[in-house]
């Protein structure tokens, strides 16, 4: 079944790369029109598409190697961009810190219009209540006593995943390296929640924190169920991250960066396995997405439409789902190719190729672009 | 920092800040910003003046701690300020301050 956009709708796919942003639109998720680059020569490591409040706002983290990081937004599908004069994210003077890169932009639930979260480097979480125009530093996490022991992954020390319970005050954050932290009070206080997640690269492989969790995502339906792609290890929790259990059996490798969950259906998640830490390519050079429909008990290999050989990796935010039925699945490689699936990963079609390294993709079904 | 408007008729010593083309849209399209100066001012003070008129431009040059961004180079009469006194380098009336991005990149 192909879900077509209605006359008043479009599918939008925002592609953030190492050298700019491209925007693709489609009626059927098969044929795409591409515009760009926007922000040429600046990397776009984070994108949020906010469809609340009757408008489509595309928020982007922008980072120029020369001119530094910033956050911009467009309410007209990239025709114009707005950047708050004083900067949307700016560390308070007393922290002595400076923003390096915005890794995550996460519009909150429909019930909390205007609220947008951001994760950044250095490791920090931010919250906006004005649609992403100005953010406030989360002091609970910034002042956390573990901070001095958090480390930097290869890409930098960042809070890269934010998952907010739409119905309550629970927030999960994942950072590299530090692991998963949970707040039960909307972000006021935070506790490490990594029991069961391996940190094999540390003297104690089962520490309270210090894990290199690459991505987390929440189950669409089951309260307290989340999935994690770790630096080796794929996990699920059913108790709100109090404990994690491996669900890697059946996958060709337990390394990777991506973790996606279905927008509505419980038990469905996608990963893109890479062979190993020391060999960051698709296993045997065969790129494939793997989907579970039973919360990680079994996995299905999906590669229809993908190339026979691919030696580029897929980064943690270079994958996304949309909210249509059936859900669309999207990802891009460090080789600059972007793929879209209109049928939950059963078949893929190339959207673009020969772009710079893809750092982030986000997709949405929106009022006509 | 200002353009030519509002100046007195008599000559006022100025310091000129020369911008690379990529930053000129953030300064209203100007390639040169001028600041009246009747004595030496530091590069930091000059950039503070930029920040009041062109805050986005200022954020491209320095981060929120006030530090010069790593791949932004500022020259005072041909000398890179990191080889002088950094942002505390004094600029004299009549001198030119040149902003150039580093050739770093990939």
Interface residues (C-beta under 8 A of the other chain):
Chain A: X41 X64 X65 X66 X67 X68 X70 X83 X85 X86 X87 X90 X91 X93 X96 X97 X98 X99
Chain B: X23 X55 X56 X59 X60 X61 X63 X64 X65 X67 X69 X71 X72 X101 X102 X104 X105
